């Protein structure tokens, strides 16, 4: 198998080398043919230029009268102006020549005013601290007192809410200065029981 691959590689290399030699020979033959025919073309072009040069030389040596300047009757149909109006153009004075450049005045940029937080949104004074439930206040709470009235006496330290037999039950625990004051149990928004310590 290896030998077959080596033979195939050698045959391909030989074919490529033969192809290269053939192309080189064709290019050399074409160059010599082109060189021979190119010489004839070059000789023909040179003879044409010689004839043109001779004709131009003869034309320059013949005596022809110079063209006459145009008379008043032979004014050109179109006169090209240099771009500056003439003084006798209908008594209209030419515009003054101006070399001044137009400069734009710098736009004055006014920085936006710096506002303090108090100017942007006036700060309202903080609300008073919520009332603290005391032991005496807790003793005044009786069954039937509304939830809102209990909360007016002070916010509980902890709240628990749950549903029992279809009723909302809330338990408020009160602690002040690390001391457990007691517990209020509410059912459907009204005080059901009070445990004061």
C-alpha positions in Angstrom: 0.0 0.0 0.0 2.8 2.3 0.9 4.7 1.5 -2.2 1.6 2.2 -4.3 1.2 5.6 -2.7 4.8 6.5 -3.3 4.5 5.4 -7.0 1.4 7.5 -7.4 3.1 10.6 -5.8 6.1 10.1 -8.1 3.9 9.9 -11.2 2.0 13.1 -10.2 5.3 15.0 -9.6 6.6 13.9 -13.1 3.4 15.0 -14.8 3.5 18.4 -13.1 7.2 18.8 -14.1 6.4 17.9 -17.7 3.5 20.4 -17.7 5.8 23.1 -16.4 8.3 22.4 -19.2 5.6 22.6 -21.8 4.3 25.9 -20.6 7.8 27.4 -20.5 8.5 26.3 -24.1 5.3 27.8 -25.4 6.0 31.1 -23.6 9.5 31.2 -25.1 8.2 30.4 -28.7 5.4 33.0 -28.4 8.0 35.6 -27.2 10.2 35.2 -30.2 7.2 35.3 -32.6 5.9 38.4 -30.8 9.3 40.0 -30.9 9.6 39.5 -34.7 6.2 40.9 -35.4 6.6 43.7 -32.9 9.6 45.0 -34.8 7.5 45.4 -38.0 4.8 47.3 -36.0 7.4 49.6 -34.4 8.9 50.4 -37.9 5.4 51.3 -39.2 4.6 53.6 -36.3 7.9 55.4 -36.7 7.3 56.0 -40.4 3.8 57.5 -39.6 5.3 59.9 -37.1 8.0 61.0 -39.6 5.3 61.8 -42.1 3.2 63.8 -39.6 6.3 65.7 -38.5 7.2 66.6 -42.1 3.7 67.8 -42.8 3.6 70.0 -39.7 7.0 71.5 -40.6 5.8 72.5 -44.0 2.6 74.1 -42.6 4.6 76.2 -40.2 6.9 77.6 -43.0 4.2 78.7 -45.4 3.5 82.5 -45.4 -0.1 83.1 -44.4 -1.3 86.5 -43.4 -2.0 87.0 -39.7 -5.7 87.2 -38.8 -7.1 90.7 -38.6 -8.4 92.0 -35.3 -12.2 92.2 -35.3 -13.6 95.6 -36.4 -16.5 97.4 -34.8 -18.9 95.5 -37.0 -17.4 92.2 -36.1 -17.8 92.3 -32.3 -17.9 88.9 -30.6 -21.3 87.6 -29.8 -20.4 86.9 -26.2 -18.0 88.9 -24.1 -16.6 87.3 -21.0 -16.3 89.6 -18.0 -13.6 89.3 -15.4 -16.3 89.4 -12.7 -15.9 93.1 -11.7 -18.5 95.5 -12.9 -17.4 98.3 -15.2 -17.7 102.0 -14.3 -20.0 102.8 -17.3 -22.5 100.0 -16.5 -25.7 102.1 -16.3 -24.6 104.6 -13.6 -24.8 102.0 -10.9 -21.8 102.2 -8.7 -20.0 98.9 -8.0 -20.3 97.4 -4.6 -17.6 98.2 -2.2 -14.9 95.6 -1.7 -15.1 94.2 1.7 -12.4 92.1 3.3 -14.0 92.0 6.7 -14.7 88.6 8.2 -17.9 87.9 10.0 -17.3 86.8 13.6 -20.0 85.3 15.7 -20.2 86.7 19.2 -19.6 84.0 21.7 -22.8 82.7 23.2 -22.8 83.5 26.9 -23.5 80.3 28.7 -25.1 80.7 32.1 -24.6 77.8 34.4 -27.8 76.4 35.8 -28.4 77.5 39.3 -27.3 75.1 42.0 -30.2 74.1 44.2 -29.9 72.6 47.6 -32.1 69.7 48.6 -34.1 72.0 50.8 -34.9 74.3 47.9 -35.9 71.5 45.6 -38.2 69.7 48.0 -38.8 71.5 51.3 -38.2 69.0 54.0 -41.2 68.6 56.3 -40.4 68.2 60.0 -40.3 64.6 61.1 -43.6 63.3 62.5 -43.8 63.0 66.3 -42.8 59.7 67.6 -45.7 57.3 68.0 -47.0 57.1 71.5 -45.6 54.4 73.8 -48.0 52.1 75.6 -47.5 52.2 79.3 -48.7 49.7 81.9 -51.4 52.1 83.1 -52.7 52.6 79.5 -52.9 48.9 79.1 -55.0 48.5 82.2 -57.5 51.0 80.8 -58.2 48.8 77.7 -61.4 46.8 78.1 -63.1 44.2 76.0 -65.1 45.7 73.1 -62.6 48.6 72.6 -62.0 49.1 68.9 -58.8 48.4 67.2 -58.2 52.0 66.2 -58.6 53.2 69.9 -56.0 50.6 71.0 -53.5 51.7 68.4 -54.0 55.4 69.5 -52.6 54.4 72.9 -49.4 52.9 71.3 -48.0 50.7 68.6 -47.5 47.1 69.6 -44.0 45.7 69.7 -45.2 42.6 67.9 -48.3 41.6 66.0 -49.7 38.2 65.1 -52.7 37.9 62.7 -54.6 34.6 62.0 -57.9 33.2 60.9 -59.8 31.1 63.5 -63.2 29.6 62.7 -63.7 32.2 60.0 -62.8 35.2 62.2 -59.8 37.5 62.1 -57.8 37.2 65.3 -55.0 39.6 66.1 -52.6 39.5 69.1 -50.7 42.6 70.1 -47.7 42.2 72.4 -46.4 45.3 74.3 -42.8 45.6 75.6 -41.4 48.8 77.0 -37.7 49.3 78.1 -37.1 45.5 77.9 -40.1 44.8 80.2 -43.1 42.8 79.0 -46.2 44.9 79.7 -48.9 42.5 78.4 -51.0 41.3 75.5 -54.2 42.3 73.8 -56.3 39.8 71.8 -58.7 41.2 69.2 -61.4 39.4 67.2 -62.7 41.0 64.1 -61.3 44.4 65.0 -62.5 44.6 68.7 -60.7 43.7 71.9 -61.7 40.2 73.1 -59.3 40.0 76.1 -56.5 41.9 77.9 -53.6 40.3 79.8 -51.6 43.0 81.7 -48.5 42.0 83.7 
